[in-house]
Amino acid sequence: MNSNHPPALVIIDVQQGFEDDVWGKRNNPNAEERIRHLLQLWRTLQWPVIHIQHVSTNPYSPLSPNGRGVLFKEIVKPLDGEKVIQKNVNSAFIGTDLESYLKQHNIADVVIVGLTTPHCVSTTVRMSGNLGFNTYVISDATAAFGLRGPDGIYYDADQIHNISLATLHGEFATVLTAEELIKQFIGQ
């Protein structure tokens, strides 16, 4: 961790639309509670918090701006003054000011949490690592849904989540649990 500037907590797509049945079965049912705990800690320490909101261009998506699904879940709703970045692709860096914001504020370390592990979390983490940020993914503050592969084989949410994290760890980011992160960054 860069000791001169605290890490930013980047909360990806914790939105009401992910409650929609269209996504299927999900793992980590307590992910939002862990995110809330980390958010509370970041606010107490007055460390930077960045909320990412997916605004789908597909009018039928649960994350379409035409419905309530685009709204943040109450458990991690942004406060006035906290940075909110809207995106409409998987990476929070594409078509947004996330990279320039981090650089302008001399933030070298980013802690990424949110939904979903194989999609927007993974894509943002990969770009973050490639752009040179020290990137941390919190395994129990992210979640995935089960997916069917092109061969018709169904992979459950835990499989998708664990494999997604395995492809990120050591290459693009360091994967930690919330407890490991707190011990490493705060010493509690």
VEXTORDREN-568498 format. One line per field, with one value per atom (N, C-alpha, C): y, x, z; atom name; residue in one letter. Coordinates in Angstrom, 3 decimals, m for minus. Example, Ala and Ser with C-alpha at 12.3 -4.5 7.8 and 13.67 -1.06 7.14 Angstrom:
BEGIN
y	m5.690, m4.500, m3.300, m2.250, m1.060, 0.030
x	13.190, 12.300, 13.200, 12.850, 13.670, 12.900
z	7.800, 7.800, 7.800, 7.080, 7.140, 7.870
atome	N, CA, C, N, CA, C
residu	a, a, a, s, s, s
! end
This chain:
BEGIN
y	m1.191, 0.000, 1.238, 2.244, 3.537, 4.278, 4.456, 5.015, 6.493, 7.203, 8.627, 8.900, 7.984, 8.174, 6.892, 7.019, 5.812, 5.185, 3.906, 3.227, 3.694, 3.644, 3.941, 2.645, 2.721, 1.619, 1.845, 0.922, 1.022, m0.017, 0.461, m0.407, m0.496, m1.689, m1.866, m2.436, m1.691, m2.161, m2.845, m2.338, m2.916, m2.240, m2.802, m2.186, m3.144, m2.556, m3.328, m4.323, m4.045, m4.923, m6.309, m6.465, m7.787, m8.679, m8.165, m8.979, m9.698, m9.333, m9.901, m11.395, m12.167, m13.623, m13.999, m13.087, m13.384, m13.851, m13.441, m13.770, m15.210, m15.811, m17.177, m17.217, m18.349, m18.557, m17.874, m17.286, m16.492, m17.081, m16.816, m17.200, m15.961, m16.140, m15.050, m14.156, m14.727, m13.912, m12.776, m12.854, m11.803, m10.770, m10.807, m9.879, m8.419, m8.070, m6.680, m6.245, m7.158, m6.816, m6.570, m7.360, m7.141, m5.827, m5.539, m4.265, m3.110, m3.240, m2.199, m1.974, m3.067, m2.966, m2.236, m2.608, m1.942, m0.472, m0.190, 1.180, 2.014, 1.453, 2.147, 2.445, 1.474, 1.650, 2.750, 2.717, 3.739, 5.124, 5.210, 6.508, 6.999, 6.096, 6.467, 6.986, 6.317, 6.707, 7.898, 8.295, 9.369, 9.069, 7.817, 7.371, 7.491, 7.571, 7.767, 6.575, 6.897, 5.902, 6.292, 5.298, 5.524, 4.497, 4.981, 4.118, 4.028, 2.817, 2.592, 2.119, 2.722, 2.393, 2.001, 0.778, 0.323, 0.824, 1.566, 2.066, 1.408, 0.368, m0.426, 0.342, 0.116, 0.696, m0.202, m1.400, m2.330, m1.995, m1.572, m1.166, m2.312, m3.554, m4.715, m5.236, m4.648, m5.086, m4.701, m5.550, m5.158, m3.920, m3.536, m2.355, m1.178, m1.222, m0.141, 1.103, 2.288, 3.516, 3.725, 2.886, 3.016, 2.412, 1.691, 1.023, 1.244, 0.655, 0.793, m0.009, m0.975, m1.822, m1.087, 0.065, 0.850, 1.511, 1.625, 2.303, 1.481, 2.188, 1.521, 0.842, m0.277, m0.905, 0.014, 0.103, 1.005, 0.723, m0.526, m0.929, m0.244, 0.181, 0.838, 2.110, 2.731, 3.927, 5.044, 5.710, 6.793, 7.942, 8.563, 9.781, 10.977, 12.107, 13.341, 13.562, 13.895, 14.154, 12.953, 11.748, 10.576, 10.478, 10.093, 10.016, 8.902, 9.238, 8.267, 8.329, 7.173, 7.078, 6.140, 6.612, 5.767, 5.196, 3.925, 3.250, 2.467, 2.077, 1.229, 0.047, m0.230, m1.430, m2.091, m3.235, m3.973, m3.256, m2.595, m1.942, m0.560, m0.286, 1.038, 2.077, 1.636, 2.566, 3.036, 2.309, 2.630, 3.690, 4.801, 5.864, 6.632, 6.546, 7.252, 8.025, 8.751, 9.482, 8.765, 7.453, 6.741, 6.828, 6.523, 6.555, 7.949, 8.961, 10.323, 10.761, 10.361, 10.708, 10.113, 8.822, 8.173, 8.858, 9.163, 9.807, 11.227, 11.983, 13.358, 13.390, 12.335, 12.276, 11.442, 11.144, 10.383, 9.071, 8.400, 7.117, 6.005, 5.246, 4.148, 2.792, 2.731, 1.465, 1.500, 0.473, 0.379, m0.963, m0.905, m2.092, m2.217, m3.338, m3.513, m4.555, m4.166, m5.025, m4.845, m5.750, m5.535, m6.694, m6.363, m7.347, m7.093, m8.132, m9.529, m9.915, m10.946, m11.328, m11.562, m12.368, m12.652, m11.550, m10.572, m9.564, m8.223, m7.323, m5.972, m5.902, m6.753, m6.778, m7.220, m8.372, m8.920, m7.978, m7.429, m6.554, m5.294, m4.716, m3.527, m3.858, m5.000, m5.416, m5.599, m6.253, m6.480, m5.151, m4.229, m2.923, m2.163, m2.237, m1.554, m2.037, m3.359, m3.920, m3.530, m3.580, m3.216, m1.743, m0.898, 0.533, 0.874, m0.127, 0.089, 0.364, 0.270, 0.465, m0.804, m0.658, m1.794, m2.162, m3.306, m3.659, m4.834, m4.704, m5.739, m6.061, m7.348, m7.805, m8.519, m8.213, m8.805, m9.947, m11.161, m12.362, m12.528, m12.155, m12.329, m11.063, m10.066, m8.850, m8.700, m9.828, m9.926, m11.157, m11.273, m12.418, m12.677, m13.916, m14.340, m15.083, m15.215, m16.036, m17.229, m18.315, m19.472, m19.134, m19.816, m19.565, m20.871, m20.863, m22.002, m21.694, m22.595, m22.414, m22.663, m22.373, m22.570, m24.045, m24.924, m26.364, m26.882, m25.978, m26.360, m26.781, m26.874, m27.278, m26.099, m26.401, m25.376, m25.356, m24.158, m23.943, m23.146, m23.699, m23.008, m21.739, m20.926, m19.615, m19.700, m20.689, m20.827, m21.145, m22.023, m22.341, m21.099, m20.384, m19.171, m18.167, m17.942, m16.990, m17.384, m18.632, m19.090, m19.089, m19.523, m19.524, m18.090, m17.219, m15.815, m15.208, m15.457, m14.927, m15.532, m16.827, m17.501, m16.886, m16.468, m15.877, m14.464, m13.829, m12.472, m12.448, m13.372, m13.344, m13.559, m12.661, m12.774, m12.249, m12.056, m11.555, m10.104, m9.825, m8.485, m7.849, m8.673, m8.175, m9.155, m8.713, m9.578, m9.834, m11.100, m11.457, m11.711, m11.014, m11.136, m11.261, m11.776, m11.678, m10.296, m9.911, m8.625, m8.581, m9.674, m9.729, m9.578, m10.248, m10.128, m8.705, m8.083, m6.700, m5.768, m5.903, m5.029, m5.216, m6.439, m6.680, m6.076, m6.214, m5.728, m4.210, m3.569, m2.131, m1.322, m1.888, m1.111, m1.713, m2.994, m3.637, m4.009, m4.149, m4.512, m5.972
x	0.836, 0.000, 0.869, 0.469, 1.133, 0.750, 1.699, 1.389, 1.016, 1.364, 1.052, m0.415, m1.054, m2.448, m3.220, m4.344, m5.124, m5.722, m6.052, m6.669, m8.098, m8.516, m9.912, m10.705, m11.890, m12.844, m13.733, m13.663, m14.456, m15.568, m16.797, m17.968, m18.675, m18.652, m19.161, m20.580, m21.485, m22.815, m23.648, m23.622, m24.487, m25.850, m26.615, m27.856, m29.031, m30.211, m31.429, m31.719, m31.267, m31.521, m30.932, m29.934, m29.345, m30.190, m31.336, m32.300, m33.251, m33.200, m34.090, m33.810, m34.857, m34.728, m34.013, m33.924, m33.298, m31.848, m31.186, m29.775, m29.570, m30.564, m30.416, m29.888, m29.260, m28.782, m27.437, m27.300, m26.130, m25.415, m24.124, m23.365, m23.181, m22.458, m22.120, m23.313, m24.335, m25.499, m25.191, m24.055, m23.685, m22.727, m22.509, m21.560, m21.920, m23.185, m23.582, m23.348, m23.551, m23.288, m21.796, m20.952, m19.497, m19.098, m19.724, m19.457, m19.883, m21.060, m21.539, m20.547, m20.021, m19.050, m17.781, m17.270, m16.078, m16.370, m17.540, m17.918, m17.983, m18.559, m18.634, m17.225, m16.336, m14.952, m14.261, m14.416, m13.795, m14.324, m15.633, m16.207, m15.661, m15.535, m15.003, m13.566, m12.778, m11.377, m11.244, m12.354, m12.382, m11.461, m11.502, m10.758, m11.669, m11.094, m11.921, m12.810, m14.042, m15.042, m15.548, m15.599, m16.095, m17.186, m18.367, m19.501, m19.616, m19.690, m19.869, m21.303, m21.970, m23.367, m23.476, m23.957, m24.153, m25.505, m25.473, m26.674, m26.722, m27.516, m27.553, m28.173, m27.621, m28.208, m29.303, m29.450, m30.493, m31.776, m32.840, m34.056, m34.738, m34.374, m34.977, m34.125, m32.980, m32.085, m32.650, m32.426, m32.798, m32.033, m30.971, m30.180, m30.441, m31.574, m31.968, m32.332, m32.028, m32.410, m33.921, m34.671, m36.138, m36.810, m36.057, m36.674, m35.917, m36.451, m35.840, m34.545, m34.342, m33.161, m31.847, m31.866, m30.647, m30.222, m31.151, m30.871, m29.940, m29.111, m28.231, m29.068, m28.576, m29.220, m29.019, m30.041, m30.009, m28.823, m28.427, m27.388, m26.042, m25.808, m24.539, m24.759, m25.890, m26.242, m25.205, m24.791, m23.807, m24.328, m23.408, m23.717, m23.385, m23.994, m23.644, m22.145, m21.521, m20.087, m19.239, m19.805, m19.040, m19.102, m18.007, m17.881, m18.772, m19.580, m20.419, m20.039, m19.747, m19.390, m20.379, m20.995, m21.902, m21.163, m21.463, m20.861, m21.949, m21.674, m22.633, m21.959, m20.714, m19.993, m19.431, m18.776, m18.302, m17.208, m16.290, m15.191, m15.586, m15.280, m15.529, m14.544, m13.544, m12.564, m12.932, m13.800, m14.130, m15.230, m14.929, m15.920, m16.235, m15.347, m15.559, m14.294, m14.378, m13.206, m12.522, m12.759, m12.191, m10.667, m10.007, m8.541, m8.015, m8.551, m8.061, m8.367, m9.523, m9.870, m8.859, m8.539, m7.569, m6.209, m5.773, m4.465, m4.450, m5.522, m5.594, m5.536, m6.051, m6.065, m4.911, m3.936, m2.742, m3.079, m4.110, m4.528, m3.862, m3.009, m2.291, m2.898, m3.643, m4.204, m5.723, m6.286, m7.737, m8.214, m9.276, m9.917, m11.256, m11.449, m12.640, m13.573, m14.836, m15.903, m17.109, m18.086, m19.327, m19.777, m20.549, m21.234, m20.922, m20.815, m20.622, m19.182, m18.726, m17.317, m16.806, m17.489, m16.916, m17.130, m17.936, m18.261, m17.627, m18.373, m17.878, m16.750, m16.784, m15.676, m14.396, m14.448, m13.272, m12.723, m13.594, m13.144, m12.490, m13.072, m12.500, m11.174, m11.096, m9.856, m8.735, m9.020, m8.000, m7.458, m8.346, m7.888, m7.129, m7.585, m6.918, m5.471, m5.305, m3.959, m3.123, m3.695, m2.966, m2.591, m3.382, m3.087, m2.068, m1.661, m0.600, m1.060, m2.351, m2.829, m2.597, m2.249, m2.168, m3.606, m4.022, m5.440, m5.697, m6.735, m7.148, m8.610, m8.920, m10.298, m10.689, m11.865, m12.303, m13.270, m12.792, m13.503, m14.879, m15.028, m16.322, m17.179, m16.720, m17.499, m17.764, m17.752, m18.123, m19.017, m19.725, m20.620, m20.820, m21.212, m21.442, m22.768, m23.226, m24.389, m23.919, m24.658, m24.350, m24.500, m23.722, m23.750, m23.712, m24.307, m24.251, m23.233, m22.289, m21.270, m21.807, m21.011, m21.458, m21.711, m21.141, m21.341, m22.574, m23.305, m24.510, m24.280, m23.016, m22.709, m22.982, m23.681, m23.991, m22.888, m22.414, m21.410, m22.071, m22.062, m22.774, m22.034, m22.714, m22.199, m20.871, m20.701, m19.418, m18.287, m18.550, m17.521, m17.123, m18.102, m17.840, m17.054, m17.487, m16.847, m15.398, m15.179, m13.833, m12.872, m13.331, m12.462, m12.160, m13.149, m12.919, m11.850, m11.941, m10.938, m9.568, m9.540, m8.265, m7.570, m8.335, m7.722, m7.206, m7.657, m7.222, m6.030, m6.016, m5.031, m3.608, m2.740, m1.330, m0.990, m1.974, m1.757, m2.208, m3.432, m3.996, m4.228, m4.290, m4.681, m4.252, m4.429, m4.303, m5.712, m6.071, m7.401, m7.298, m8.132, m8.169, m9.616, m9.814, m11.117, m11.215, m12.406, m12.580, m11.736, m11.727, m10.943, m9.447, m8.950, m7.525, m7.193, m8.090, m7.879, m7.774, m8.708, m8.686, m7.403, m6.970, m5.714, m4.534, m4.496, m3.370, m3.332, m4.491, m4.523, m4.690, m5.402, m5.737, m5.118, m4.835, m4.197, m5.150, m6.431, m7.420, m7.734
z	0.000, 0.000, 0.000, m0.746, m0.776, 0.504, 1.406, 2.725, 2.680, 1.599, 1.515, 1.218, 0.516, 0.141, 0.431, 1.103, 1.422, 0.167, 0.247, m0.895, m1.113, m2.363, m2.694, m2.643, m2.083, m2.122, m3.332, m4.301, m5.523, m5.440, m5.333, m5.170, m6.519, m7.102, m8.459, m8.478, m9.052, m9.474, m8.383, m7.175, m6.140, m6.298, m7.242, m7.697, m7.555, m7.464, m7.239, m8.357, m9.558, m10.686, m10.537, m9.663, m9.455, m8.546, m8.111, m7.386, m8.346, m9.623, m10.636, m10.839, m10.989, m11.181, m12.469, m13.424, m14.710, m14.555, m13.481, m13.284, m12.818, m12.193, m11.694, m10.270, m9.921, m8.546, m8.335, m7.126, m6.782, m5.573, m5.480, m4.276, m3.395, m2.304, m1.381, m1.025, m0.394, m0.058, 0.920, 1.606, 2.556, 1.968, 0.656, 0.038, 0.318, 0.170, 0.395, 1.837, 2.778, 4.180, 4.405, 3.775, 3.892, 3.221, 2.087, 1.422, 2.319, 2.940, 3.861, 4.997, 5.543, 6.639, 6.177, 5.006, 4.478, 4.181, 3.615, 3.316, 4.592, 5.623, 6.917, 7.449, 7.329, 7.780, 6.972, 5.642, 4.782, 5.135, 5.386, 5.748, 7.083, 8.046, 9.358, 9.233, 8.401, 8.198, 7.249, 6.625, 5.630, 4.455, 4.024, 2.853, 1.636, 0.446, m0.754, m1.096, m1.453, m1.850, m3.240, m4.126, m5.480, m5.756, m6.098, m6.430, m7.945, m8.461, m9.888, m10.110, m11.091, m11.393, m12.863, m13.089, m14.462, m14.969, m16.065, m16.707, m18.083, m18.201, m19.422, m20.581, m21.761, m22.975, m23.539, m22.960, m23.371, m22.601, m23.280, m22.566, m21.808, m22.098, m21.433, m20.275, m20.055, m18.979, m17.608, m16.594, m15.228, m14.738, m15.458, m15.085, m16.025, m16.699, m17.598, m16.793, m17.327, m16.619, m16.568, m17.280, m17.293, m16.067, m15.238, m14.093, m12.800, m11.740, m10.415, m10.280, m11.157, m11.068, m11.192, m11.821, m11.987, m10.668, m9.724, m8.446, m7.570, m6.786, m5.827, m4.747, m4.239, m3.086, m1.877, m1.058, 0.105, 1.031, 1.148, 2.094, 1.822, 0.579, 0.237, m0.582, m0.399, m1.158, m0.929, m2.006, m1.864, m1.014, m0.287, 0.452, m0.428, m0.130, m0.838, m0.721, m1.826, m1.823, m2.214, m2.158, m2.590, m4.110, m4.697, m6.150, m6.705, m7.703, m8.413, m9.891, m10.448, m11.860, m12.537, m13.593, m14.366, m15.566, m15.867, m17.018, m17.728, m18.979, m19.671, m20.363, m19.976, m20.395, m19.141, m19.290, m18.118, m17.327, m17.985, m17.272, m16.780, m15.527, m14.950, m15.477, m16.242, m16.812, m18.220, m18.915, m20.316, m20.361, m21.008, m21.188, m19.919, m18.915, m17.640, m17.260, m16.167, m15.675, m14.508, m14.347, m13.199, m13.168, m14.275, m14.288, m13.963, m14.612, m14.364, m12.931, m12.398, m11.018, m10.039, m10.215, m9.337, m9.425, m10.630, m10.819, m10.259, m10.481, m9.972, m8.446, m7.818, m6.360, m5.805, m6.664, m6.263, m5.575, m6.061, m5.498, m6.303, m5.649, m6.313, m5.985, m4.876, m4.396, m4.490, m5.121, m5.222, m4.684, m3.911, m3.338, m4.047, m4.738, m5.562, m4.960, m4.840, m4.331, m5.240, m5.154, m5.877, m6.730, m7.761, m8.591, m10.067, m10.810, m10.472, m10.739, m10.045, m10.093, m11.515, m12.360, m13.673, m14.715, m14.415, m15.416, m15.061, m14.480, m14.260, m13.243, m12.222, m11.260, m11.966, m12.620, m13.288, m14.355, m15.175, m16.260, m15.705, m14.665, m14.034, m13.366, m12.689, m12.014, m13.032, m14.132, m15.160, m15.687, m15.981, m16.476, m15.399, m14.164, m13.065, m12.937, m12.954, m12.884, m14.088, m15.277, m16.485, m16.522, m15.890, m15.837, m14.755, m13.963, m12.980, m11.568, m11.307, m9.937, m9.124, m7.859, m6.941, m6.616, m7.086, m7.067, m6.142, m5.338, m4.392, m4.664, m4.719, m4.883, m3.600, m3.080, m1.827, m2.145, m1.931, m2.382, m1.749, m0.488, 0.169, 0.117, m0.646, m0.883, m2.381, m3.061, m4.470, m4.596, m5.691, m5.878, m7.361, m7.645, m9.029, m9.123, m10.350, m10.652, m11.476, m11.402, m12.222, m13.697, m14.526, m15.969, m16.751, m17.927, m18.833, m19.920, m20.130, m21.151, m22.549, m23.573, m24.951, m25.295, m24.487, m24.694, m23.958, m23.291, m22.576, m21.140, m20.720, m19.340, m18.406, m17.300, m16.299, m15.242, m14.939, m13.901, m12.786, m11.580, m10.502, m10.077, m9.290, m8.902, m8.173, m7.297, m6.589, m7.551, m8.528, m9.524, m10.312, m10.802, m11.583, m10.749, m9.525, m8.615, m8.352, m7.953, m7.579, m8.760, m9.916, m11.099, m11.532, m11.463, m11.806, m10.912, m9.610, m8.679, m8.940, m9.252, m9.525, m10.740, m11.751, m12.941, m12.689, m11.624, m11.290, m10.337, m9.379, m8.297, m8.811, m8.406, m8.751, m10.130, m10.960, m12.326, m12.442, m12.005, m12.106, m10.744, m9.704, m8.382, m7.307, m6.079, m4.920, m4.409, m4.267, m3.776, m2.276, m1.514, m0.057, 0.402, 1.615, 2.249, 2.904, 3.303, 3.988, 5.263, 5.997, 7.240, 6.959, 5.933, 5.571, 5.140, 4.402, 3.962, 5.170, 6.096, 7.273, 8.066, 8.258, 8.976, 8.239, 6.926, 6.135, 6.055, 5.862, 5.630, 6.920, 7.875, 9.066, 10.324, 10.279, 11.417, 12.531, 12.211, 13.237, 13.185
atome	N, CA, C, N, CA, C, N, CA, C, N, CA, C, N, CA, C, N, CA, C, N, CA, C, N, CA, C, N, CA, C, N, CA, C, N, CA, C, N, CA, C, N, CA, C, N, CA, C, N, CA, C, N, CA, C, N, CA, C, N, CA, C, N, CA, C, N, CA, C, N, CA, C, N, CA, C, N, CA, C, N, CA, C, N, CA, C, N, CA, C, N, CA, C, N, CA, C, N, CA, C, N, CA, C, N, CA, C, N, CA, C, N, CA, C, N, CA, C, N, CA, C, N, CA, C, N, CA, C, N, CA, C, N, CA, C, N, CA, C, N, CA, C, N, CA, C, N, CA, C, N, CA, C, N, CA, C, N, CA, C, N, CA, C, N, CA, C, N, CA, C, N, CA, C, N, CA, C, N, CA, C, N, CA, C, N, CA, C, N, CA, C, N, CA, C, N, CA, C, N, CA, C, N, CA, C, N, CA, C, N, CA, C, N, CA, C, N, CA, C, N, CA, C, N, CA, C, N, CA, C, N, CA, C, N, CA, C, N, CA, C, N, CA, C, N, CA, C, N, CA, C, N, CA, C, N, CA, C, N, CA, C, N, CA, C, N, CA, C, N, CA, C, N, CA, C, N, CA, C, N, CA, C, N, CA, C, N, CA, C, N, CA, C, N, CA, C, N, CA, C, N, CA, C, N, CA, C, N, CA, C, N, CA, C, N, CA, C, N, CA, C, N, CA, C, N, CA, C, N, CA, C, N, CA, C, N, CA, C, N, CA, C, N, CA, C, N, CA, C, N, CA, C, N, CA, C, N, CA, C, N, CA, C, N, CA, C, N, CA, C, N, CA, C, N, CA, C, N, CA, C, N, CA, C, N, CA, C, N, CA, C, N, CA, C, N, CA, C, N, CA, C, N, CA, C, N, CA, C, N, CA, C, N, CA, C, N, CA, C, N, CA, C, N, CA, C, N, CA, C, N, CA, C, N, CA, C, N, CA, C, N, CA, C, N, CA, C, N, CA, C, N, CA, C, N, CA, C, N, CA, C, N, CA, C, N, CA, C, N, CA, C, N, CA, C, N, CA, C, N, CA, C, N, CA, C, N, CA, C, N, CA, C, N, CA, C, N, CA, C, N, CA, C, N, CA, C, N, CA, C, N, CA, C, N, CA, C, N, CA, C, N, CA, C, N, CA, C, N, CA, C, N, CA, C, N, CA, C, N, CA, C, N, CA, C, N, CA, C, N, CA, C, N, CA, C, N, CA, C, N, CA, C, N, CA, C, N, CA, C, N, CA, C, N, CA, C, N, CA, C, N, CA, C, N, CA, C, N, CA, C, N, CA, C, N, CA, C, N, CA, C, N, CA, C, N, CA, C, N, CA, C, N, CA, C, N, CA, C, N, CA, C, N, CA, C, N, CA, C, N, CA, C, N, CA, C, N, CA, C, N, CA, C, N, CA, C, N, CA, C, N, CA, C, N, CA, C
residu	m, m, m, n, n, n, s, s, s, n, n, n, h, h, h, p, p, p, p, p, p, a, a, a, l, l, l, v, v, v, i, i, i, i, i, i, d, d, d, v, v, v, q, q, q, q, q, q, g, g, g, f, f, f, e, e, e, d, d, d, d, d, d, v, v, v, w, w, w, g, g, g, k, k, k, r, r, r, n, n, n, n, n, n, p, p, p, n, n, n, a, a, a, e, e, e, e, e, e, r, r, r, i, i, i, r, r, r, h, h, h, l, l, l, l, l, l, q, q, q, l, l, l, w, w, w, r, r, r, t, t, t, l, l, l, q, q, q, w, w, w, p, p, p, v, v, v, i, i, i, h, h, h, i, i, i, q, q, q, h, h, h, v, v, v, s, s, s, t, t, t, n, n, n, p, p, p, y, y, y, s, s, s, p, p, p, l, l, l, s, s, s, p, p, p, n, n, n, g, g, g, r, r, r, g, g, g, v, v, v, l, l, l, f, f, f, k, k, k, e, e, e, i, i, i, v, v, v, k, k, k, p, p, p, l, l, l, d, d, d, g, g, g, e, e, e, k, k, k, v, v, v, i, i, i, q, q, q, k, k, k, n, n, n, v, v, v, n, n, n, s, s, s, a, a, a, f, f, f, i, i, i, g, g, g, t, t, t, d, d, d, l, l, l, e, e, e, s, s, s, y, y, y, l, l, l, k, k, k, q, q, q, h, h, h, n, n, n, i, i, i, a, a, a, d, d, d, v, v, v, v, v, v, i, i, i, v, v, v, g, g, g, l, l, l, t, t, t, t, t, t, p, p, p, h, h, h, c, c, c, v, v, v, s, s, s, t, t, t, t, t, t, v, v, v, r, r, r, m, m, m, s, s, s, g, g, g, n, n, n, l, l, l, g, g, g, f, f, f, n, n, n, t, t, t, y, y, y, v, v, v, i, i, i, s, s, s, d, d, d, a, a, a, t, t, t, a, a, a, a, a, a, f, f, f, g, g, g, l, l, l, r, r, r, g, g, g, p, p, p, d, d, d, g, g, g, i, i, i, y, y, y, y, y, y, d, d, d, a, a, a, d, d, d, q, q, q, i, i, i, h, h, h, n, n, n, i, i, i, s, s, s, l, l, l, a, a, a, t, t, t, l, l, l, h, h, h, g, g, g, e, e, e, f, f, f, a, a, a, t, t, t, v, v, v, l, l, l, t, t, t, a, a, a, e, e, e, e, e, e, l, l, l, i, i, i, k, k, k, q, q, q, f, f, f, i, i, i, g, g, g, q, q, q
! end
